[in-house]
Amino acid sequence: MDVDLIFKIAAVGIVVAVLHQILVRSGREEQAMMTTLAGLIVVLMMIVYEIKDLFDVIKNVFGLW
């Protein structure tokens, strides 16, 4: 795993947190929740690709399939 992935996840988290605070303070709680949910989905998709790569490496190391 690269350090770049950790920085990307942190950047998404910071941007989502700032947007969430701005939207909550302007009275748009629903859009703040949707922004948070969208950020979570983006991060989960980034992690899913890394987990897929991990399983591919494990398959190659142990000679599965």
PLY file of the C-alpha trace (Angstrom):
ply
format ascii 1.0
element vertex 65
property float x
property float y
property float z
element edge 64
property int vertex1
property int vertex2
end_header
0.00 0.00 0.00
1.32 3.38 -0.95
1.35 6.40 1.30
-0.43 8.21 -1.53
-3.60 6.26 -0.78
-3.56 7.45 2.83
-3.07 11.04 1.69
-5.93 10.73 -0.81
-8.26 9.38 1.87
-7.22 12.16 4.25
-7.79 14.79 1.56
-11.28 13.47 0.84
-12.01 13.45 4.57
-10.88 17.04 5.03
-12.86 18.31 2.04
-15.99 16.45 3.14
-15.64 17.73 6.72
-15.32 21.34 5.56
-18.27 21.03 3.18
-20.33 19.37 5.90
-19.66 22.19 8.36
-20.45 24.87 5.76
-23.71 23.21 4.80
-24.82 22.61 8.39
-24.14 26.22 9.38
-26.15 27.44 6.40
-29.12 25.30 7.43
-28.85 22.60 4.78
-28.56 19.49 6.93
-29.90 17.14 4.26
-27.30 18.20 1.72
-24.60 17.98 4.39
-25.59 14.37 5.05
-25.56 13.58 1.33
-22.10 15.14 1.02
-20.84 12.99 3.86
-22.40 9.89 2.31
-20.84 10.67 -1.08
-17.43 11.10 0.55
-17.81 7.76 2.32
-18.72 6.03 -0.94
-15.70 7.54 -2.71
-13.34 6.34 0.03
-14.92 2.88 0.10
-14.46 2.55 -3.65
-10.79 3.49 -3.29
-10.37 0.84 -0.61
-12.24 -1.82 -2.61
-9.72 -1.53 -5.44
-6.85 -1.96 -2.98
-8.50 -5.02 -1.42
-8.95 -6.50 -4.89
-5.24 -6.03 -5.56
-4.44 -7.64 -2.20
-6.49 -10.73 -3.06
-4.81 -10.95 -6.47
-1.40 -10.91 -4.80
-2.49 -13.58 -2.31
-3.78 -15.77 -5.14
-0.49 -15.43 -7.00
1.64 -16.12 -3.92
-0.20 -19.30 -2.97
-0.86 -20.40 -6.55
-4.62 -20.44 -6.20
-6.63 -20.65 -9.44
0 1
1 2
2 3
3 4
4 5
5 6
6 7
7 8
8 9
9 10
10 11
11 12
12 13
13 14
14 15
15 16
16 17
17 18
18 19
19 20
20 21
21 22
22 23
23 24
24 25
25 26
26 27
27 28
28 29
29 30
30 31
31 32
32 33
33 34
34 35
35 36
36 37
37 38
38 39
39 40
40 41
41 42
42 43
43 44
44 45
45 46
46 47
47 48
48 49
49 50
50 51
51 52
52 53
53 54
54 55
55 56
56 57
57 58
58 59
59 60
60 61
61 62
62 63
63 64
